[in-house]
Amino acid sequence: MNWFRTITRFYWVLALVLIAGCGGNVQTESPASTTDETTDMSEQIGTFAFRANGEDFIRQGFVSGDGWRIDFDHAYVTLANLTSYQSDPPFDSESDDAPQASVTVQLDGPYVVDLAEGDTDADPILVGTVDAPAGRYNALAWDMVAAPDGPAQGAVIMLQGTAEKDGETVDFTLRLTQEGAYLCGDFVGDERKGILTAGGNADVEATFHFDHLFGDATMPPDDAINTDALGFAPLAELAVDGQMDMDTAALENALSDEDAAKLRAVHLAHVGEGHCRTR
């Protein structure tokens, strides 16, 4: 049956070429294995989704570590080169190693998404989908880049909303322009993500923890989530007539050295509760 294996491998490669031409890139080191010679390898394909999530902090609003109630109208993030891997052994973001990937799927981008889109119970935002080989995708990477156009043009992250404390209200627009690149391990949460079966659906998630920027009043004041965060009070002090619209450069000039250092050190990228490293 060598002739059958040869034909099967040909159709498998052809399927991957066609997939890559439909909005996503797929790389594989070898055809997926099968125990049944009569199984068409192209049937080992499912639909794989990349999502982005600002969690309830963005969808529902929250109280910062320094007591400001913050509600968001928009939370734009711009993502590029979203890449998920089938890594064996599983990738550890705490190590200096790279994912040992047999299969890689990618959405190039850039993609501008509004994490505040939808109601308070909305699902994580769909960035894009690609047809992909079945398997367990247990590592995720992406770049944060400046939005090429639209309302967030020039910003990597743009936050718009209202903050209130003790009768004072600030309408704010934050345009964060620092680009970055992140490499993450497996999603950590109530359910597993990234397990794709033949003919099935799976997703992975880039998660953004905005409490790392503003702190979280539900946590003790001396918790690192609050002591390391910028909070909102330093931003409120920069408001004029209840309005504050500043980008990273303006903020770094206006903030104290300590607060500017906190802004530069903010690390929002996660996969659920799983950690990411910069790359």
TIGU-447056 format. One line per field, with one value per residue (C-alpha): x, y, z. Coordinates in steps of 0.2 Angstrom, whole numbers, plus 5000, padded with zeros to 4 digits. Layout:
BEGIN
x = (X_...);
y = (Y_...);
z = (Z_...);
//
This chain:
BEGIN
x = (5000_5015_5006_4991_5003_5011_4994_4988_5003_5001_4983_4988_5002_4990_4976_4989_4994_4976_4973_4988_4980_4964_4969_4980_4997_5000_5017_5019_5035_5027_5009_4998_4999_4984_4981_4970_4977_4960_4958_4960_4973_4963_4949_4961_4956_4946_4942_4954_4950_4961_4952_4956_4949_4950_4939_4926_4938_4934_4917_4909_4921_4930_4937_4956_4968_4967_4948_4943_4928_4933_4921_4926_4918_4932_4948_4957_4972_4981_4988_4999_5007_4996_5004_4998_5009_5007_5023_5030_5036_5023_5030_5035_5035_5046_5060_5071_5067_5057_5041_5046_5032_5027_5012_5011_4996_4996_4986_4997_4987_4988_4970_4963_4950_4939_4939_4924_4913_4897_4887_4894_4893_4900_4911_4930_4932_4935_4951_4950_4949_4959_4957_4971_4977_4969_4979_4983_4989_4997_5008_5003_5013_5008_5015_5007_5009_5002_4985_4988_4971_4954_4950_4965_4978_4995_4991_4995_4982_4969_4958_4943_4931_4925_4933_4924_4928_4921_4910_4924_4923_4937_4933_4949_4958_4974_4985_4998_5011_5024_5025_5029_5030_5024_5026_5015_5011_4995_4979_4975_4957_4941_4942_4955_4958_4967_4962_4956_4948_4945_4930_4929_4931_4944_4951_4965_4965_4976_4971_4974_4974_4971_4972_4990_4989_4976_4976_4961_4951_4946_4964_4973_4982_4999_4996_5008_4994_4991_5009_5016_5001_5000_4983_4971_4975_4991_4981_4967_4979_4983_4965_4960_4941_4937_4946_4962_4969_4987_4999_5014_5026_5016_5012_5030_5034_5020_5021_5033_5049_5041_5025_5032_5043_5027_5019_5034_5034_5016_5014_4996_4998_4992_4983_4969_4978_4994_5009_5018_5036_5042_5052);
y = (5000_5012_5020_5024_5032_5043_5049_5052_5063_5073_5077_5082_5094_5101_5104_5114_5124_5128_5132_5144_5153_5157_5169_5159_5151_5133_5124_5106_5096_5079_5073_5068_5050_5038_5020_5017_5018_5021_5038_5053_5064_5080_5074_5078_5097_5108_5126_5135_5152_5166_5177_5192_5195_5210_5200_5208_5223_5229_5223_5227_5240_5240_5250_5253_5250_5268_5269_5276_5268_5265_5261_5258_5264_5257_5246_5245_5233_5230_5212_5205_5188_5178_5161_5145_5129_5111_5109_5093_5094_5108_5125_5133_5152_5153_5145_5152_5138_5140_5130_5113_5114_5100_5111_5130_5141_5159_5175_5189_5204_5218_5216_5230_5224_5233_5222_5232_5227_5219_5219_5215_5196_5196_5182_5186_5195_5184_5190_5177_5159_5147_5129_5119_5101_5093_5092_5101_5119_5123_5138_5156_5171_5188_5205_5221_5235_5252_5253_5257_5267_5269_5277_5270_5274_5276_5268_5250_5251_5264_5265_5277_5279_5287_5287_5293_5295_5306_5316_5320_5313_5311_5307_5299_5293_5284_5281_5268_5267_5255_5240_5222_5204_5190_5171_5161_5143_5134_5143_5142_5143_5134_5124_5119_5128_5124_5105_5103_5088_5083_5092_5101_5118_5125_5142_5150_5167_5182_5189_5206_5210_5228_5227_5227_5244_5251_5240_5231_5237_5219_5215_5221_5238_5230_5216_5217_5220_5237_5242_5238_5246_5264_5266_5280_5294_5300_5301_5311_5324_5327_5330_5348_5352_5334_5329_5319_5313_5308_5296_5287_5301_5314_5303_5300_5318_5323_5309_5307_5297_5283_5283_5284_5268_5259_5263_5257_5241_5236_5219_5215_5199_5182_5167_5166_5166_5158_5169_5176_5181_5195_5191);
z = (5000_4998_4983_4995_5008_4995_4988_5006_5010_4994_4998_5016_5010_4997_5010_5021_5006_5003_5021_5022_5007_5016_5029_5041_5040_5045_5047_5051_5052_5047_5042_5057_5061_5058_5063_5048_5031_5023_5033_5022_5032_5026_5038_5052_5051_5063_5065_5076_5084_5091_5104_5115_5132_5144_5157_5168_5172_5155_5152_5169_5176_5193_5207_5206_5220_5225_5225_5208_5200_5182_5167_5150_5134_5123_5126_5109_5108_5092_5089_5076_5072_5083_5083_5092_5094_5097_5108_5115_5128_5134_5134_5150_5149_5165_5155_5142_5130_5114_5110_5102_5090_5077_5071_5071_5065_5063_5060_5053_5056_5062_5070_5081_5093_5106_5122_5128_5114_5119_5135_5152_5149_5132_5126_5123_5107_5091_5082_5068_5063_5053_5047_5057_5060_5075_5091_5107_5105_5121_5118_5111_5105_5099_5096_5102_5088_5084_5076_5058_5056_5064_5081_5090_5076_5082_5099_5104_5118_5119_5134_5134_5149_5165_5182_5198_5216_5230_5218_5206_5188_5175_5157_5151_5135_5137_5122_5126_5113_5119_5108_5114_5110_5121_5122_5133_5139_5141_5146_5164_5169_5173_5157_5145_5129_5112_5111_5093_5086_5068_5062_5078_5085_5098_5103_5112_5121_5124_5141_5147_5166_5168_5186_5184_5177_5190_5205_5212_5227_5231_5236_5251_5249_5252_5239_5225_5213_5221_5227_5209_5200_5194_5200_5193_5206_5197_5180_5189_5195_5176_5171_5166_5168_5171_5155_5152_5135_5135_5126_5134_5130_5138_5153_5156_5155_5167_5180_5194_5191_5202_5193_5176_5180_5186_5169_5159_5170_5167_5160_5155_5144_5151_5145_5157_5173_5165_5163_5148_5145_5134_5119);
//
